[in-house]
Amino acid sequence: MIGLSTKTFAIDGDLILDELPTTDKDLSSRRITKTKTLDGGVTIEDRGYTPKDRKFTIRVPATLELRAKLLSFIEFQNNLTLTMEDGAFDVAPTTFDLKHNIFILNFEAR
């Protein structure tokens, strides 16, 4: 179960979502920069990991009511709170898609 809410007041400002098993809640990466050098090699700079680099792909069954709420979130809110079993995250919505009657929501941690 996943909670999604707005930071500022909105009439429909919160949702409880029953995510599908294909939800990706822990897409993390390290801050790595790879730069080509003049001698044909590369240098790699590793600046580590932070939870703020997490990306979330949430998949939920599609309904008309949920579609209207999600579109409102995507169109009018740029600062949301995403809650799940391993914490609460300030997130920004990046994409919203509908495939085979499943909503696919992508968020990036702030």
Secondary structure, 3 states (H helix, E strand, C coil): CEEEEECCCCCCCEEEECCCCCCEEEECCCCEEEEECCCCCEEEEECCCCHHHCEEEEEEECCHHHHHHHHHHHHHCCCEEEEECCEEEEEEEEEEEEECCEEEEEEEEC
